[in-house]
Amino acid sequence: MSSRLRIAVLTLFCMTPTAQGLADVTTLPIKALPAYLESHTDVVVQFTSPDPGCVYCVHANAPFQAVSTRFDQRISFVRVQWAPWYRIPAEAKPFGIIALPAQIAFKQGARVHTQLGVIAQPARFAEQISKVYDVPQKP
C-alpha cells in the first residue's frame, strides 16, 4: 500500500468526531492532516494537546468548539493534538508550529489566517473566520 493511500485510509478511519456524532470539530492525527487539507477546501485547524501539563491547550478547546458551531459544514473544523505538549512532532514543523495552542485557517490548502494562543475572544475569532471565508455565521 502506498504511503498516500495509507494516509487516506488513516484519515477515513481515524477521524474522531466529538459531541455525540454531530460533531463540529473532527480530531485527526497529525500524519493525516496533509491528505485532509488536500481533500477539503476550507479548513480551520487547531493544533493543541490533551496533556494537562499544557494549561493553555486545555483552555483552548472549549472556545474553538464554540466557534465551530457558528458555521455551516462548508468550513471544516479540525483538531490535531499530541502529548506531551512540548514535543512537537516533525510532521507539525511544515505548518510552522513552534508553540501550542495555535489555530490556522486554510483555503484550498493555503494558509490564510493564523491565531496563536488561546482564543480569548471567541466572537472576534468567529468574525475573522467569517471574513476569511466570506461566509456568514449561523444566527
LINWOGI-V385174 format. One record per residue. RES is the residue in one small letter. OMEGA is omega in whole degrees, -180 to 180 (NA if undefined). Layout:
[[RES OMEGA] [RES OMEGA]]
This chain:
[[m 180] [s -179] [s 178] [r 179] [l 177] [r 180] [i 179] [a 178] [v 179] [l 179] [t -178] [l -174] [f -177] [c 177] [m -176] [t 177] [p 177] [t 174] [a 170] [q 174] [g 177] [l -169] [a 170] [d 179] [v 177] [t 177] [t -180] [l 169] [p -177] [i -178] [k -180] [a -175] [l -179] [p 179] [a 178] [y 180] [l 178] [e -174] [s 179] [h -174] [t -175] [d -174] [v 172] [v -176] [v 172] [q 174] [f -173] [t 179] [s 174] [p -177] [d -180] [p 176] [g 177] [c -177] [v 180] [y 179] [c -179] [v -179] [h -179] [a -173] [n -177] [a 178] [p 178] [f 178] [q -179] [a 179] [v -179] [s -179] [t -178] [r -175] [f 177] [d -173] [q 177] [r 177] [i 177] [s 175] [f -173] [v 175] [r 175] [v -176] [q 178] [w 177] [a -5] [p -173] [w -174] [y 177] [r -178] [i -178] [p -180] [a -179] [e 179] [a -177] [k 179] [p 179] [f 178] [g -178] [i 177] [i 179] [a 180] [l -9] [p 176] [a 178] [q -180] [i 176] [a 179] [f 176] [k -176] [q 176] [g -179] [a 177] [r -180] [v 179] [h 178] [t 171] [q 179] [l 177] [g 180] [v 175] [i -176] [a -180] [q -178] [p 180] [a 179] [r 178] [f 178] [a 178] [e 178] [q 179] [i 178] [s 179] [k -178] [v -177] [y -180] [d 177] [v 177] [p 172] [q 175] [k 178] [p NA]]
